[in-house]
Amino acid sequence: MWDFSIGKALGVLLHTAPFILIRMAIYFGITLAYLLATGGGAGVGYGIGQVSEEPESFAVWGGIIGFGIVSFALYWVREYILYMVKAAHIAVMVELVDGRSVMPDGKGQIAHGQAVVQARFGEANVLFVLDQLIKGVIRAITGLVGGIGMLLPGLDGLVRFVNTVIRLSLTYVDEIILAYNIRTNSQNPWESGRQGLVLYAQNGGRMVKNAVWLALFLWLLTAVIFLVLIGPAATVVYLFPGAASGFAVAIAVIAALAFKAAVLEPFAIAALMEVYFKTIEGQTPNPDWDAKLAATSKKFAEIRDKAIAGPGRQIA
């Protein structure tokens, strides 16, 4: 069914508890920000709405505005800040998967992980730009290894559903390539990123199979967590004025997604990292797959151009 060890992935999680705790603090801090902004906005809206005959509608709009403000602010800062935490976490996970000490220099886990990332990429913006380019290649990988339309003629609905599942399962490709980048200790992150993507694509069938199993498991468990949280969320949001109590579902969804991002995603990354490292052992990037990716993805071509430009850590 799958090629990873659940016990080993859980062991990686337990051994990187400091990162799990900081991820939980960040993600649940985001959930609290949504809760306060939504409730505060609803309260302000309800107060303003006292001049009208329907203050409840003002409360709803106040909650929506508060929700939107937090979403807009997080759009600009969340991914950049969290990715730096993820990168350090992945650096430590790589060493655990390879059986090495996670603190060989006597530092704490977080300090050690950050030092490894800085040594590999120099400046944070190089890592961030490379990550964004890799995410842009995922669509091409989906088309090359996940296109099954020709195998199921006349079943367009099923094809779309299966390809959607495959696309969702490739969420962690950028983290796996980052792990490869760190593991190879490359002085040219663009070149190792290119090689990592080619190796992933040429082993796409096996990687996608494992990624789909993990995606289904994670979303099923997230749905269970949502059902557990909807009651407490409704109790808290019940204190909001008027019809704003309808935001309970939104808050429960955000909290469930926060738990998924803080705890379940590192499990999936550890599992896929194990599969990827075992699968590519002894392999070299296939030039045919390199050409396919370059032909179907401008982002991959950009990564390849930067790799050819030199071993430095320059963006331009």
DAQUI-V751108 format. One record per residue. N is the residue number from 1. RES is the residue in three letters. PSI is psi in whole degrees, -180 to 180 (999 if undefined). Layout:
BEGIN
n->[N & N]
res->[RES & RES]
psi->[PSI & PSI]
END
This chain:
BEGIN
n->[1 & 2 & 3 & 4 & 5 & 6 & 7 & 8 & 9 & 10 & 11 & 12 & 13 & 14 & 15 & 16 & 17 & 18 & 19 & 20 & 21 & 22 & 23 & 24 & 25 & 26 & 27 & 28 & 29 & 30 & 31 & 32 & 33 & 34 & 35 & 36 & 37 & 38 & 39 & 40 & 41 & 42 & 43 & 44 & 45 & 46 & 47 & 48 & 49 & 50 & 51 & 52 & 53 & 54 & 55 & 56 & 57 & 58 & 59 & 60 & 61 & 62 & 63 & 64 & 65 & 66 & 67 & 68 & 69 & 70 & 71 & 72 & 73 & 74 & 75 & 76 & 77 & 78 & 79 & 80 & 81 & 82 & 83 & 84 & 85 & 86 & 87 & 88 & 89 & 90 & 91 & 92 & 93 & 94 & 95 & 96 & 97 & 98 & 99 & 100 & 101 & 102 & 103 & 104 & 105 & 106 & 107 & 108 & 109 & 110 & 111 & 112 & 113 & 114 & 115 & 116 & 117 & 118 & 119 & 120 & 121 & 122 & 123 & 124 & 125 & 126 & 127 & 128 & 129 & 130 & 131 & 132 & 133 & 134 & 135 & 136 & 137 & 138 & 139 & 140 & 141 & 142 & 143 & 144 & 145 & 146 & 147 & 148 & 149 & 150 & 151 & 152 & 153 & 154 & 155 & 156 & 157 & 158 & 159 & 160 & 161 & 162 & 163 & 164 & 165 & 166 & 167 & 168 & 169 & 170 & 171 & 172 & 173 & 174 & 175 & 176 & 177 & 178 & 179 & 180 & 181 & 182 & 183 & 184 & 185 & 186 & 187 & 188 & 189 & 190 & 191 & 192 & 193 & 194 & 195 & 196 & 197 & 198 & 199 & 200 & 201 & 202 & 203 & 204 & 205 & 206 & 207 & 208 & 209 & 210 & 211 & 212 & 213 & 214 & 215 & 216 & 217 & 218 & 219 & 220 & 221 & 222 & 223 & 224 & 225 & 226 & 227 & 228 & 229 & 230 & 231 & 232 & 233 & 234 & 235 & 236 & 237 & 238 & 239 & 240 & 241 & 242 & 243 & 244 & 245 & 246 & 247 & 248 & 249 & 250 & 251 & 252 & 253 & 254 & 255 & 256 & 257 & 258 & 259 & 260 & 261 & 262 & 263 & 264 & 265 & 266 & 267 & 268 & 269 & 270 & 271 & 272 & 273 & 274 & 275 & 276 & 277 & 278 & 279 & 280 & 281 & 282 & 283 & 284 & 285 & 286 & 287 & 288 & 289 & 290 & 291 & 292 & 293 & 294 & 295 & 296 & 297 & 298 & 299 & 300 & 301 & 302 & 303 & 304 & 305 & 306 & 307 & 308 & 309 & 310 & 311 & 312 & 313 & 314 & 315 & 316]
res->[MET & TRP & ASP & PHE & SER & ILE & GLY & LYS & ALA & LEU & GLY & VAL & LEU & LEU & HIS & THR & ALA & PRO & PHE & ILE & LEU & ILE & ARG & MET & ALA & ILE & TYR & PHE & GLY & ILE & THR & LEU & ALA & TYR & LEU & LEU & ALA & THR & GLY & GLY & GLY & ALA & GLY & VAL & GLY & TYR & GLY & ILE & GLY & GLN & VAL & SER & GLU & GLU & PRO & GLU & SER & PHE & ALA & VAL & TRP & GLY & GLY & ILE & ILE & GLY & PHE & GLY & ILE & VAL & SER & PHE & ALA & LEU & TYR & TRP & VAL & ARG & GLU & TYR & ILE & LEU & TYR & MET & VAL & LYS & ALA & ALA & HIS & ILE & ALA & VAL & MET & VAL & GLU & LEU & VAL & ASP & GLY & ARG & SER & VAL & MET & PRO & ASP & GLY & LYS & GLY & GLN & ILE & ALA & HIS & GLY & GLN & ALA & VAL & VAL & GLN & ALA & ARG & PHE & GLY & GLU & ALA & ASN & VAL & LEU & PHE & VAL & LEU & ASP & GLN & LEU & ILE & LYS & GLY & VAL & ILE & ARG & ALA & ILE & THR & GLY & LEU & VAL & GLY & GLY & ILE & GLY & MET & LEU & LEU & PRO & GLY & LEU & ASP & GLY & LEU & VAL & ARG & PHE & VAL & ASN & THR & VAL & ILE & ARG & LEU & SER & LEU & THR & TYR & VAL & ASP & GLU & ILE & ILE & LEU & ALA & TYR & ASN & ILE & ARG & THR & ASN & SER & GLN & ASN & PRO & TRP & GLU & SER & GLY & ARG & GLN & GLY & LEU & VAL & LEU & TYR & ALA & GLN & ASN & GLY & GLY & ARG & MET & VAL & LYS & ASN & ALA & VAL & TRP & LEU & ALA & LEU & PHE & LEU & TRP & LEU & LEU & THR & ALA & VAL & ILE & PHE & LEU & VAL & LEU & ILE & GLY & PRO & ALA & ALA & THR & VAL & VAL & TYR & LEU & PHE & PRO & GLY & ALA & ALA & SER & GLY & PHE & ALA & VAL & ALA & ILE & ALA & VAL & ILE & ALA & ALA & LEU & ALA & PHE & LYS & ALA & ALA & VAL & LEU & GLU & PRO & PHE & ALA & ILE & ALA & ALA & LEU & MET & GLU & VAL & TYR & PHE & LYS & THR & ILE & GLU & GLY & GLN & THR & PRO & ASN & PRO & ASP & TRP & ASP & ALA & LYS & LEU & ALA & ALA & THR & SER & LYS & LYS & PHE & ALA & GLU & ILE & ARG & ASP & LYS & ALA & ILE & ALA & GLY & PRO & GLY & ARG & GLN & ILE & ALA]
psi->[-60 & 166 & 13 & 161 & 118 & -41 & -41 & -41 & -41 & -36 & -39 & -42 & -47 & -36 & -11 & 37 & -38 & -38 & -38 & -41 & -42 & -34 & -42 & -40 & -43 & -51 & -39 & -22 & -39 & -43 & -43 & -39 & -42 & -43 & -47 & -42 & -41 & -47 & -43 & -43 & -40 & -41 & -44 & -43 & -40 & -40 & -46 & -36 & -5 & -20 & -9 & 180 & -8 & 71 & -24 & -37 & -35 & -36 & -41 & -48 & -35 & -42 & -41 & -42 & -44 & -43 & -43 & -39 & -46 & -42 & -42 & -44 & -43 & -28 & -35 & -25 & -26 & -52 & -40 & -49 & -48 & -34 & -33 & -35 & -44 & -43 & -46 & -39 & -46 & -37 & -41 & -38 & -38 & -45 & -37 & -43 & -35 & 1 & 20 & 167 & 140 & -8 & 61 & -21 & 10 & -1 & 167 & 162 & -48 & -46 & -40 & -46 & -43 & -38 & -40 & -46 & -43 & -38 & -34 & -37 & -8 & -84 & 151 & -34 & -28 & -47 & -44 & -44 & -44 & -42 & -44 & -38 & -41 & -42 & -33 & -20 & -18 & -39 & -40 & -41 & -40 & -45 & -36 & -39 & -11 & -2 & 114 & 9 & -38 & -19 & -15 & 65 & 138 & -2 & 57 & -40 & -44 & -40 & -45 & -41 & -48 & -43 & -32 & -43 & -43 & -43 & -42 & -34 & -18 & 16 & -33 & 14 & -43 & -37 & -38 & -40 & -37 & -42 & -42 & -42 & -46 & -41 & -37 & -11 & 40 & 144 & -6 & 89 & -26 & -41 & -44 & -32 & -42 & -49 & -42 & -40 & -42 & -44 & -38 & -47 & -41 & -15 & 27 & -39 & -49 & -42 & -43 & -40 & -48 & -38 & -38 & -44 & -44 & -42 & -45 & -43 & -45 & -42 & -34 & -45 & -36 & -39 & -40 & -43 & -40 & -44 & -34 & -36 & -19 & -34 & -56 & -38 & -41 & -36 & -44 & -48 & -17 & -26 & -14 & 151 & 144 & -144 & -1 & -13 & -17 & -13 & -1 & -41 & -45 & -43 & -42 & -39 & -46 & -42 & -42 & -42 & -33 & -44 & -41 & -46 & -36 & -37 & -47 & -37 & -43 & -34 & -47 & -41 & -44 & -42 & -46 & -33 & -44 & -47 & -45 & -48 & -40 & -40 & -42 & -2 & 123 & -4 & 158 & 153 & 132 & 122 & -32 & -42 & -35 & -46 & -39 & -45 & -41 & -34 & -27 & -10 & 117 & -32 & -41 & -41 & -36 & -42 & -43 & -39 & -42 & -35 & -41 & -30 & -28 & 169 & -2 & -176 & 36 & 147 & -41 & 999]
END
